[in-house]
Amino acid sequence: MTICWTYTKTRRHDTPILFKTNTAKFKTKPSKANDSERKMSDTDKPFWEAIPLADMNKEQWESLCDGCAKCCLHKLEDEDTGEVHYTEIVCRYLDRDNCNCTEYKRRQELVPNCVWLKPEDVKDFHWLPSSCSYRLISEGKPLPRWHHLRSGDKDTIHKRNQSMRKKGIPDDKIPEEEWEDHIIWME
């Protein structure tokens, strides 16, 4: 098996998260269809159900990140099959107490293959965890109840044990040639 690793990051951690109470400003404009042609208007839906990822504004896009930091896990991809294997190894710059990058502004300089998700990359989201908001929405699936846009609480994800808070081993503690021994799940 040929292995390569990737490190990715989903959002700027200095960008505030928007909560359910703020979603009114993300309501979409009414569609041209009349009321008899639709059961529920787009204005009745939260923005993430009504607006395609590629059409979201920056604030909407950034608010989708649930702060799980699973994207900060190093992944091993089988180049022959495309299977993505997640390891328990996290980027050395991940603050495991709050799931934020400690070097966010310099991350691309320090970790050249650190990827910032962009709407134009939606077709490549298969490697993201199956619980990732960006992946879920790109696949037409609903956000989980613990997502802050639904729960109104950005700590729900941590309370439900859906994040990397207090988990993982920093990548500077394990030699890269041993990462295959630390695979924890496969997507």
Backbone as a chain_set.jsonl record, in Angstrom:
{"seq": "MTICWTYTKTRRHDTPILFKTNTAKFKTKPSKANDSERKMSDTDKPFWEAIPLADMNKEQWESLCDGCAKCCLHKLEDEDTGEVHYTEIVCRYLDRDNCNCTEYKRRQELVPNCVWLKPEDVKDFHWLPSSCSYRLISEGKPLPRWHHLRSGDKDTIHKRNQSMRKKGIPDDKIPEEEWEDHIIWME", "coords": {"N": [[0.852, -1.176, 0.0], [0.639, 2.137, -0.909], [1.345, 5.045, 0.785], [0.38, 8.326, 1.573], [0.389, 11.441, 3.34], [-1.925, 13.81, 4.645], [-2.7, 17.077, 5.77], [-5.141, 19.087, 7.066], [-7.257, 22.0, 7.367], [-10.198, 23.679, 8.452], [-11.348, 26.282, 8.916], [-10.958, 29.804, 9.62], [-9.89, 30.413, 12.793], [-10.109, 32.721, 14.19], [-12.383, 33.836, 13.417], [-15.633, 34.685, 14.317], [-18.069, 32.348, 15.481], [-21.306, 31.824, 14.276], [-24.46, 31.62, 15.708], [-27.536, 29.727, 16.153], [-29.434, 31.602, 16.917], [-28.73, 33.761, 15.417], [-29.303, 33.185, 12.797], [-31.352, 34.314, 11.319], [-30.538, 36.484, 9.775], [-29.425, 35.196, 7.688], [-31.349, 34.217, 6.092], [-32.845, 33.285, 3.021], [-33.639, 34.968, -0.072], [-37.012, 35.195, -1.248], [-38.104, 32.686, -3.551], [-38.92, 32.686, -7.1], [-41.073, 31.116, -7.556], [-44.585, 30.588, -7.05], [-46.68, 30.481, -4.06], [-48.376, 28.252, -4.235], [-46.9, 26.488, -5.677], [-44.959, 25.476, -4.126], [-44.122, 23.751, -1.124], [-42.754, 24.509, 1.133], [-41.268, 27.552, 1.603], [-38.111, 28.908, 0.497], [-37.373, 30.878, 2.24], [-38.194, 29.973, 4.663], [-36.435, 28.095, 5.403], [-33.335, 27.234, 7.019], [-30.241, 28.872, 6.202], [-28.241, 27.018, 5.393], [-29.627, 24.927, 4.337], [-30.906, 25.994, 2.22], [-29.205, 27.419, 0.535], [-26.789, 26.7, -1.866], [-23.492, 25.396, -1.217], [-21.494, 26.607, -2.815], [-22.62, 29.078, -3.334], [-22.726, 30.469, -0.984], [-22.112, 33.24, 1.211], [-19.12, 34.642, 2.691], [-19.402, 34.811, 5.498], [-21.519, 33.033, 6.021], [-20.39, 30.639, 5.051], [-18.111, 30.328, 6.742], [-19.398, 30.025, 9.194], [-20.346, 27.464, 9.141], [-18.419, 25.65, 10.01], [-17.944, 23.374, 12.578], [-16.076, 23.29, 14.569], [-14.778, 20.958, 15.374], [-12.221, 19.977, 14.939], [-11.369, 17.669, 13.731], [-10.392, 17.738, 11.238], [-7.832, 18.408, 11.669], [-6.536, 16.146, 12.268], [-4.023, 13.909, 11.233], [-4.045, 12.27, 8.15], [-3.901, 9.24, 6.347], [-3.634, 8.322, 3.068], [-4.477, 5.826, 0.858], [-2.92, 5.545, -2.052], [-3.497, 3.882, -4.152], [-6.123, 2.917, -3.827], [-7.54, 5.081, -2.892], [-8.653, 5.188, -0.415], [-9.157, 6.76, 2.706], [-7.472, 6.978, 5.677], [-7.78, 7.73, 8.996], [-5.634, 8.983, 11.505], [-4.605, 8.941, 14.969], [-3.069, 11.061, 15.331], [-2.39, 14.444, 15.662], [-2.033, 17.766, 14.329], [0.794, 19.535, 15.393], [0.316, 22.154, 16.102], [-2.235, 22.36, 17.002], [-4.35, 23.409, 19.5], [-5.322, 21.455, 21.893], [-7.1, 21.786, 23.943], [-9.034, 23.659, 23.262], [-9.583, 23.224, 20.623], [-8.493, 24.836, 18.571], [-6.271, 26.38, 16.195], [-3.011, 27.167, 17.07], [-1.265, 28.648, 15.642], [-2.542, 30.011, 13.6], [-2.474, 32.18, 11.687], [0.031, 31.848, 10.57], [0.003, 29.299, 9.623], [0.09, 28.119, 7.022], [2.636, 28.704, 6.245], [4.13, 27.374, 8.196], [3.129, 24.766, 8.033], [3.112, 23.626, 5.134], [1.3, 22.036, 3.608], [-1.13, 22.411, 4.775], [-4.501, 22.759, 4.44], [-6.977, 25.058, 3.417], [-10.35, 24.987, 3.426], [-12.436, 25.609, 0.638], [-15.26, 26.923, -1.157], [-15.138, 26.238, -3.886], [-13.899, 23.806, -3.856], [-15.608, 21.77, -3.189], [-16.237, 19.343, -4.504], [-14.145, 17.738, -3.811], [-14.421, 16.912, -1.181], [-14.569, 14.38, -0.089], [-12.682, 13.262, 1.609], [-13.002, 14.415, 4.037], [-14.154, 14.089, 7.464], [-17.048, 12.031, 8.032], [-18.86, 13.318, 9.616], [-18.469, 15.982, 9.225], [-19.588, 19.259, 8.662], [-19.336, 20.633, 6.201], [-18.944, 18.526, 4.423], [-21.292, 17.013, 4.888], [-23.334, 18.798, 4.035], [-22.545, 19.149, 1.391], [-23.182, 16.667, 0.448], [-25.885, 16.679, 0.604], [-27.047, 16.14, 3.053], [-28.497, 16.424, 6.391], [-27.526, 18.742, 9.03], [-26.073, 17.597, 12.103], [-27.773, 17.269, 15.301], [-26.156, 18.217, 17.354], [-24.683, 20.223, 16.214], [-23.627, 23.606, 16.303], [-25.162, 25.519, 14.905], [-27.642, 24.431, 14.974], [-28.065, 23.691, 17.648], [-27.514, 25.997, 19.05], [-25.411, 26.346, 20.716], [-22.013, 26.48, 20.907], [-20.446, 24.735, 22.339], [-21.709, 22.313, 22.459], [-20.86, 20.321, 20.69], [-18.499, 19.469, 21.874], [-19.39, 18.606, 24.353], [-20.879, 16.439, 23.545], [-18.933, 14.731, 22.808], [-17.868, 14.812, 20.214], [-15.696, 16.011, 19.143], [-12.164, 16.809, 18.824], [-11.265, 17.617, 21.246], [-9.039, 17.523, 23.888], [-7.854, 15.223, 22.912], [-5.823, 13.049, 20.872], [-2.43, 12.85, 19.559], [0.316, 14.938, 19.391], [1.949, 15.667, 16.266], [4.696, 16.051, 16.327], [5.645, 14.343, 18.178], [5.704, 11.749, 17.349], [7.443, 9.749, 15.075], [7.151, 10.146, 11.543], [7.269, 7.82, 9.996], [6.073, 5.963, 11.629], [3.402, 6.497, 11.709], [1.441, 4.98, 10.438], [0.923, 3.005, 12.244], [-0.814, 4.164, 13.937], [-3.422, 4.4, 13.063], [-6.839, 5.091, 13.381], [-9.466, 5.115, 12.383], [-11.356, 4.615, 9.352], [-12.469, 6.369, 6.514]], "CA": [[0.0, 0.0, 0.0], [1.371, 3.397, -0.975], [0.73, 5.962, 1.736], [0.786, 9.726, 1.644], [-0.392, 12.039, 4.425], [-2.448, 15.145, 4.401], [-3.102, 17.85, 6.937], [-6.094, 20.072, 6.576], [-7.889, 22.88, 8.337], [-11.421, 24.128, 7.822], [-11.78, 27.671, 8.984], [-10.154, 30.729, 10.425], [-10.384, 30.307, 14.159], [-10.362, 34.037, 14.766], [-13.683, 34.26, 12.898], [-16.653, 34.265, 15.274], [-19.079, 31.387, 15.058], [-22.654, 32.367, 14.34], [-25.325, 30.624, 16.319], [-28.908, 29.607, 15.67], [-30.171, 32.837, 17.16], [-28.331, 34.747, 14.418], [-29.516, 32.696, 11.44], [-32.36, 35.094, 10.603], [-29.907, 37.325, 8.77], [-28.994, 34.356, 6.591], [-32.512, 33.737, 5.342], [-32.698, 33.537, 1.596], [-34.698, 35.741, -0.715], [-38.047, 34.303, -1.765], [-37.918, 32.254, -4.934], [-39.927, 33.217, -8.011], [-42.23, 30.215, -7.575], [-45.651, 31.082, -6.18], [-46.907, 29.646, -2.891], [-49.026, 26.988, -4.568], [-45.924, 25.62, -6.318], [-43.972, 24.998, -3.155], [-44.677, 23.404, 0.181], [-42.042, 25.316, 2.121], [-40.462, 28.505, 0.855], [-36.705, 28.957, 0.881], [-37.198, 31.794, 3.365], [-38.499, 29.235, 5.887], [-35.341, 27.156, 5.651], [-32.064, 27.852, 7.419], [-29.426, 29.125, 5.013], [-27.467, 25.854, 4.958], [-30.516, 24.039, 3.583], [-31.461, 26.719, 1.08], [-28.173, 27.995, -0.32], [-25.697, 25.769, -2.181], [-22.206, 25.797, -0.65], [-20.781, 27.491, -3.739], [-23.259, 30.392, -3.366], [-22.73, 31.085, 0.35], [-21.16, 34.323, 1.431], [-18.026, 34.249, 3.58], [-19.913, 34.639, 6.859], [-22.279, 31.783, 6.043], [-19.424, 29.549, 4.866], [-17.303, 30.188, 7.957], [-20.233, 29.597, 10.316], [-20.621, 26.028, 9.037], [-17.433, 24.858, 10.738], [-18.425, 23.065, 13.924], [-14.97, 23.379, 15.511], [-14.431, 19.631, 15.894], [-10.773, 19.817, 14.737], [-11.034, 16.372, 13.123], [-9.61, 18.041, 10.045], [-6.448, 18.562, 12.109], [-5.943, 14.814, 12.364], [-3.295, 13.494, 10.035], [-4.717, 11.202, 7.44], [-3.089, 8.485, 5.406], [-4.463, 7.955, 1.934], [-3.958, 4.771, -0.01], [-2.91, 6.132, -3.39], [-4.048, 2.917, -5.105], [-7.579, 2.766, -3.67], [-8.138, 6.357, -2.511], [-9.193, 5.112, 0.946], [-8.551, 7.696, 3.646], [-7.368, 6.411, 7.015], [-7.488, 8.755, 9.993], [-4.763, 8.563, 12.6], [-4.836, 9.669, 16.213], [-2.022, 12.077, 15.354], [-2.889, 15.779, 15.32], [-1.029, 18.784, 14.051], [1.46, 20.055, 16.602], [-0.18, 23.492, 16.402], [-3.609, 22.301, 17.495], [-4.575, 23.547, 20.938], [-6.282, 20.376, 22.133], [-8.083, 22.178, 24.957], [-10.142, 24.417, 22.675], [-9.714, 22.845, 19.199], [-8.091, 25.939, 17.7], [-4.883, 26.401, 15.749], [-2.226, 28.159, 17.808], [-0.472, 29.397, 14.659], [-3.451, 30.104, 12.462], [-2.037, 33.137, 10.665], [1.27, 31.363, 9.951], [-0.119, 27.859, 9.443], [0.511, 27.697, 5.69], [4.091, 28.825, 6.245], [4.659, 26.328, 9.073], [2.651, 23.473, 7.533], [2.798, 23.978, 3.747], [0.161, 21.311, 3.045], [-2.343, 22.715, 5.528], [-5.465, 23.19, 3.431], [-8.128, 25.842, 3.844], [-11.478, 24.59, 2.586], [-13.052, 26.672, -0.147], [-16.449, 26.436, -1.863], [-14.82, 25.651, -5.19], [-13.318, 22.48, -3.65], [-16.656, 20.887, -2.673], [-16.18, 18.016, -5.126], [-13.036, 16.984, -3.217], [-14.641, 16.802, 0.255], [-14.726, 12.983, 0.317], [-11.706, 12.911, 2.643], [-13.415, 14.994, 5.316], [-14.916, 13.144, 8.293], [-18.459, 11.933, 7.639], [-19.637, 14.223, 10.465], [-18.111, 17.365, 8.89], [-20.693, 20.042, 8.12], [-19.113, 20.903, 4.784], [-19.193, 17.278, 3.688], [-22.709, 16.68, 5.002], [-24.117, 19.686, 3.176], [-22.204, 18.86, -0.009], [-23.847, 15.401, 0.118], [-27.328, 16.862, 0.748], [-27.477, 15.57, 4.332], [-28.749, 17.456, 7.413], [-26.549, 18.935, 10.104], [-26.462, 16.868, 13.316], [-28.386, 18.096, 16.352], [-25.136, 18.845, 18.195], [-24.039, 21.338, 15.505], [-23.971, 24.876, 16.946], [-26.22, 26.227, 14.189], [-28.922, 23.835, 15.364], [-28.211, 23.657, 19.106], [-27.35, 27.327, 19.607], [-24.319, 26.305, 21.695], [-20.81, 25.963, 20.248], [-19.821, 23.694, 23.163], [-22.458, 21.056, 22.366], [-20.036, 19.341, 19.996], [-17.535, 18.935, 22.837], [-20.171, 17.885, 25.365], [-21.316, 15.175, 22.922], [-17.721, 13.977, 22.49], [-17.748, 14.752, 18.761], [-14.552, 16.821, 18.733], [-10.828, 16.346, 19.224], [-10.884, 18.24, 22.507], [-8.253, 16.697, 24.811], [-7.534, 13.955, 22.258], [-4.788, 13.062, 19.849], [-1.01, 12.931, 19.885], [0.937, 15.9, 18.466], [2.769, 15.031, 15.245], [6.129, 16.146, 16.606], [5.955, 13.339, 19.194], [5.751, 10.428, 16.72], [8.078, 9.817, 13.754], [6.206, 9.955, 10.449], [7.278, 6.427, 9.532], [5.269, 5.155, 12.551], [2.016, 6.969, 11.693], [0.542, 3.903, 10.019], [0.589, 2.239, 13.46], [-1.751, 4.968, 14.745], [-4.7, 4.551, 12.354], [-7.953, 4.87, 14.307], [-10.657, 4.775, 11.619], [-11.267, 4.823, 7.922], [-13.658, 6.988, 5.906]], "C": [[0.893, 1.234, 0.0], [0.635, 4.406, -0.104], [1.268, 7.371, 1.536], [-0.046, 10.353, 2.761], [-0.832, 13.424, 4.034], [-2.783, 15.789, 5.734], [-4.015, 18.933, 6.43], [-6.696, 20.868, 7.72], [-9.112, 23.494, 7.699], [-11.714, 25.612, 7.892], [-10.804, 28.508, 9.777], [-10.72, 30.707, 11.817], [-10.557, 31.651, 14.841], [-11.667, 34.614, 14.228], [-14.755, 33.801, 13.877], [-17.621, 33.261, 14.663], [-20.443, 32.051, 15.219], [-23.579, 31.278, 14.834], [-26.737, 30.702, 15.779], [-29.689, 30.911, 15.835], [-29.848, 33.907, 16.123], [-28.693, 34.338, 12.998], [-30.562, 33.478, 10.676], [-31.708, 35.953, 9.525], [-29.386, 36.528, 7.581], [-30.158, 33.818, 5.776], [-32.348, 34.128, 3.876], [-33.845, 34.387, 1.081], [-35.752, 34.768, -1.243], [-37.769, 33.922, -3.215], [-39.044, 32.823, -5.785], [-41.167, 32.335, -8.082], [-43.317, 30.77, -6.662], [-45.918, 30.066, -5.068], [-47.556, 28.311, -3.217], [-48.043, 25.998, -5.195], [-44.884, 25.078, -5.346], [-44.631, 24.72, -1.823], [-44.056, 24.27, 1.266], [-41.149, 26.279, 1.35], [-39.02, 28.465, 1.35], [-36.487, 29.889, 2.061], [-37.509, 31.112, 4.691], [-37.376, 28.283, 6.276], [-34.124, 27.898, 6.186], [-31.158, 27.942, 6.185], [-28.707, 27.886, 4.497], [-28.32, 24.826, 4.21], [-31.012, 24.693, 2.3], [-30.416, 27.209, 0.082], [-27.098, 26.948, -0.606], [-24.376, 26.289, -1.606], [-21.492, 26.816, -1.532], [-21.355, 28.907, -3.771], [-23.268, 31.101, -2.017], [-21.742, 32.237, 0.411], [-20.137, 33.856, 2.478], [-18.524, 33.961, 4.996], [-20.697, 33.333, 6.993], [-21.336, 30.588, 5.973], [-18.649, 29.292, 6.164], [-18.127, 29.659, 9.128], [-20.549, 28.106, 10.274], [-19.645, 25.174, 9.834], [-17.91, 24.642, 12.166], [-17.317, 23.099, 14.972], [-14.532, 22.047, 16.082], [-12.932, 19.369, 15.861], [-10.396, 18.433, 14.219], [-10.241, 16.575, 11.841], [-8.134, 18.217, 10.394], [-5.77, 17.22, 12.379], [-5.153, 14.542, 11.093], [-3.989, 12.271, 9.465], [-3.729, 10.525, 6.505], [-4.019, 8.044, 4.282], [-3.764, 6.887, 1.113], [-4.057, 5.304, -1.433], [-3.475, 5.186, -4.436], [-5.571, 2.858, -5.044], [-8.288, 4.079, -3.353], [-8.734, 6.336, -1.111], [-8.416, 6.047, 1.858], [-8.62, 7.08, 5.04], [-6.975, 7.524, 7.98], [-6.583, 8.177, 11.064], [-5.156, 9.344, 13.853], [-3.831, 10.807, 16.372], [-2.59, 13.405, 14.865], [-1.727, 16.709, 15.019], [-0.474, 19.33, 15.369], [0.941, 21.429, 17.02], [-1.63, 23.521, 16.869], [-3.612, 22.446, 19.016], [-5.682, 22.553, 21.27], [-7.277, 20.692, 23.242], [-9.277, 22.914, 24.344], [-10.342, 24.168, 21.177], [-9.446, 23.994, 18.239], [-6.633, 25.799, 17.317], [-4.144, 27.512, 16.494], [-1.398, 29.046, 16.881], [-1.292, 29.657, 13.398], [-2.934, 31.013, 11.348], [-0.787, 32.671, 9.925], [1.175, 29.897, 9.54], [0.364, 27.372, 8.084], [2.026, 27.784, 5.542], [4.708, 27.671, 7.042], [4.303, 24.921, 8.605], [2.194, 23.714, 6.091], [1.599, 23.236, 3.148], [-1.095, 21.437, 3.896], [-3.328, 23.343, 4.544], [-6.604, 23.971, 4.065], [-9.263, 25.497, 2.895], [-12.102, 25.796, 1.911], [-14.251, 26.094, -0.89], [-16.136, 25.757, -3.197], [-14.228, 24.239, -5.082], [-14.329, 21.439, -3.183], [-16.555, 19.47, -3.236], [-15.085, 17.134, -4.515], [-13.226, 16.715, -1.721], [-14.766, 15.368, 0.767], [-13.789, 12.58, 1.458], [-12.069, 13.492, 4.011], [-14.17, 13.95, 6.142], [-16.393, 13.155, 7.903], [-19.356, 12.826, 8.486], [-19.387, 15.695, 10.138], [-19.279, 18.077, 8.21], [-20.546, 20.301, 6.636], [-19.406, 19.659, 3.948], [-20.682, 16.922, 3.714], [-23.549, 17.508, 4.033], [-23.819, 19.413, 1.698], [-22.878, 17.575, -0.486], [-25.362, 15.481, 0.288], [-27.892, 16.285, 2.037], [-27.681, 16.683, 5.368], [-27.586, 17.586, 8.404], [-27.009, 18.148, 11.324], [-27.025, 17.808, 14.383], [-27.362, 18.803, 17.22], [-24.422, 20.003, 17.499], [-24.533, 22.654, 16.098], [-25.051, 25.664, 16.212], [-27.597, 25.667, 14.51], [-29.133, 23.915, 16.872], [-28.159, 25.047, 19.733], [-26.192, 27.421, 20.598], [-23.081, 25.69, 21.053], [-20.086, 24.906, 21.08], [-20.543, 22.353, 23.089], [-21.621, 19.976, 21.708], [-19.029, 18.69, 20.939], [-18.246, 18.116, 23.914], [-20.625, 16.519, 24.85], [-20.139, 14.315, 22.467], [-17.536, 13.788, 20.983], [-16.548, 15.544, 18.238], [-13.245, 16.178, 19.183], [-10.371, 16.989, 20.529], [-10.246, 17.193, 23.423], [-7.911, 15.318, 24.244], [-6.374, 14.144, 21.298], [-3.387, 13.203, 20.4], [-0.375, 13.901, 18.898], [1.931, 15.223, 17.519], [4.269, 15.146, 15.471], [6.57, 15.147, 17.68], [6.107, 11.93, 18.611], [6.413, 10.554, 15.346], [7.078, 9.457, 12.654], [6.146, 8.504, 9.966], [6.475, 5.495, 10.449], [3.781, 5.533, 12.518], [1.034, 5.876, 11.302], [0.108, 3.043, 11.215], [-0.453, 2.951, 14.32], [-3.071, 5.246, 14.028], [-5.831, 4.224, 13.33], [-9.277, 4.608, 13.611], [-10.449, 5.112, 10.161], [-12.567, 5.443, 7.428], [-13.843, 6.416, 4.52]], "O": [[1.801, 1.351, 0.824], [-0.573, 4.592, -0.251], [2.469, 7.571, 1.352], [-1.106, 9.823, 3.092], [-0.211, 14.106, 3.22], [-3.111, 15.105, 6.704], [-3.691, 19.623, 5.464], [-6.648, 20.462, 8.88], [-9.082, 23.808, 6.51], [-12.303, 26.146, 6.953], [-9.949, 27.998, 10.501], [-11.91, 30.958, 12.008], [-11.092, 31.722, 15.947], [-12.021, 35.751, 14.543], [-14.782, 32.624, 14.235], [-17.944, 33.327, 13.477], [-20.688, 32.758, 16.196], [-23.475, 30.129, 14.405], [-27.088, 31.623, 15.041], [-30.505, 31.268, 14.985], [-30.609, 34.861, 15.964], [-28.41, 35.091, 12.066], [-30.655, 33.315, 9.46], [-32.288, 36.127, 8.454], [-28.955, 37.105, 6.583], [-29.95, 33.031, 4.852], [-31.781, 35.172, 3.552], [-34.888, 34.506, 1.724], [-35.426, 33.649, -1.638], [-37.267, 34.726, -4.0], [-40.008, 33.376, -5.258], [-42.197, 32.754, -8.609], [-43.017, 31.355, -5.621], [-45.442, 28.932, -5.127], [-47.301, 27.325, -2.526], [-48.319, 24.799, -5.242], [-44.019, 24.294, -5.737], [-45.593, 25.388, -1.445], [-44.734, 24.708, 2.196], [-40.349, 25.845, 0.521], [-38.746, 28.044, 2.474], [-35.526, 29.72, 2.811], [-37.127, 31.621, 5.745], [-37.383, 27.73, 7.376], [-33.904, 29.06, 5.845], [-31.306, 27.166, 5.241], [-28.574, 27.714, 3.286], [-27.784, 23.954, 3.526], [-31.488, 24.008, 1.395], [-30.723, 27.391, -1.097], [-26.549, 26.366, 0.33], [-24.173, 27.501, -1.522], [-20.941, 27.792, -1.024], [-20.668, 29.841, -4.184], [-23.769, 32.221, -1.915], [-20.694, 32.223, -0.233], [-20.292, 32.789, 3.071], [-18.114, 32.98, 5.616], [-20.544, 32.614, 7.98], [-21.47, 29.638, 6.744], [-18.553, 28.151, 6.617], [-17.608, 28.922, 9.966], [-20.978, 27.542, 11.281], [-20.004, 24.087, 10.288], [-18.239, 25.593, 12.876], [-17.601, 22.95, 16.16], [-13.965, 22.006, 17.174], [-12.425, 18.606, 16.683], [-9.224, 18.059, 14.262], [-9.504, 15.688, 11.411], [-7.28, 18.179, 9.509], [-4.578, 17.166, 12.68], [-5.582, 14.911, 10.0], [-4.446, 11.381, 10.182], [-2.837, 11.164, 5.948], [-5.073, 7.459, 4.533], [-2.605, 7.035, 0.726], [-5.155, 5.493, -1.955], [-3.895, 5.632, -5.504], [-6.235, 2.762, -6.076], [-9.502, 4.184, -3.525], [-9.265, 7.347, -0.653], [-7.189, 6.121, 1.8], [-9.692, 6.71, 5.517], [-5.951, 8.182, 7.794], [-6.742, 7.028, 11.479], [-5.943, 10.288, 13.79], [-3.758, 11.438, 17.427], [-3.192, 13.481, 13.794], [-0.588, 16.457, 15.412], [-1.214, 19.55, 16.328], [1.11, 21.826, 18.173], [-2.187, 24.593, 17.105], [-2.949, 21.687, 19.723], [-6.849, 22.792, 20.959], [-8.216, 19.925, 23.454], [-10.397, 22.809, 24.842], [-11.168, 24.82, 20.54], [-10.104, 24.107, 17.205], [-5.852, 25.173, 18.032], [-4.601, 28.654, 16.539], [-0.889, 30.083, 17.304], [-0.794, 29.536, 12.279], [-2.964, 30.631, 10.178], [-0.569, 33.056, 8.777], [2.181, 29.309, 9.143], [0.988, 26.314, 7.999], [2.624, 27.013, 4.791], [5.691, 27.067, 6.61], [5.094, 23.991, 8.766], [1.015, 23.978, 5.853], [0.942, 23.772, 2.255], [-2.026, 20.646, 3.747], [-3.016, 24.342, 3.896], [-7.128, 23.593, 5.113], [-9.144, 25.696, 1.686], [-12.276, 26.854, 2.515], [-14.263, 24.908, -1.218], [-16.809, 24.801, -3.582], [-14.073, 23.554, -6.092], [-13.94, 20.331, -2.816], [-16.768, 18.501, -2.508], [-15.104, 15.915, -4.687], [-12.27, 16.324, -1.052], [-15.043, 15.165, 1.949], [-14.09, 11.642, 2.196], [-11.497, 13.096, 5.026], [-14.762, 13.028, 5.581], [-16.92, 14.189, 7.49], [-20.504, 13.069, 8.113], [-20.032, 16.569, 10.717], [-19.883, 17.539, 7.282], [-21.518, 20.201, 5.887], [-20.039, 19.739, 2.895], [-21.259, 16.57, 2.686], [-24.377, 16.967, 3.3], [-24.72, 19.441, 0.859], [-23.119, 17.406, -1.681], [-26.055, 14.476, 0.136], [-29.081, 15.975, 2.112], [-27.104, 17.763, 5.237], [-26.784, 16.669, 8.581], [-28.212, 18.037, 11.563], [-26.768, 19.011, 14.353], [-27.646, 19.868, 17.77], [-23.63, 20.699, 18.134], [-25.725, 22.804, 16.368], [-25.792, 26.413, 16.848], [-28.605, 26.352, 14.337], [-30.245, 24.177, 17.33], [-28.695, 25.258, 20.821], [-26.009, 28.451, 21.247], [-23.09, 24.513, 20.692], [-19.19, 24.239, 20.563], [-20.04, 21.355, 23.606], [-21.669, 18.821, 22.13], [-18.74, 17.5, 20.82], [-17.759, 17.065, 24.332], [-20.74, 15.564, 25.618], [-20.331, 13.288, 21.816], [-17.099, 12.728, 20.533], [-16.401, 15.725, 17.029], [-13.238, 15.135, 19.838], [-9.192, 16.905, 20.874], [-10.821, 16.139, 23.696], [-7.705, 14.364, 24.994], [-6.001, 15.268, 20.962], [-3.179, 13.616, 21.541], [-0.507, 13.716, 17.688], [2.663, 14.319, 17.921], [5.038, 14.404, 14.861], [7.744, 15.113, 18.048], [6.581, 11.022, 19.295], [5.99, 11.379, 14.535], [6.254, 8.559, 12.829], [5.084, 8.022, 9.572], [6.221, 4.348, 10.08], [2.984, 4.935, 13.241], [-0.095, 5.856, 11.793], [-0.958, 2.428, 11.186], [-0.918, 2.402, 15.319], [-3.76, 6.215, 14.347], [-5.789, 3.206, 14.021], [-10.141, 3.942, 14.181], [-9.499, 5.8, 9.787], [-13.648, 5.07, 7.885], [-14.782, 6.789, 3.817]]}, "num_chains": 1, "name": "protein.A"}
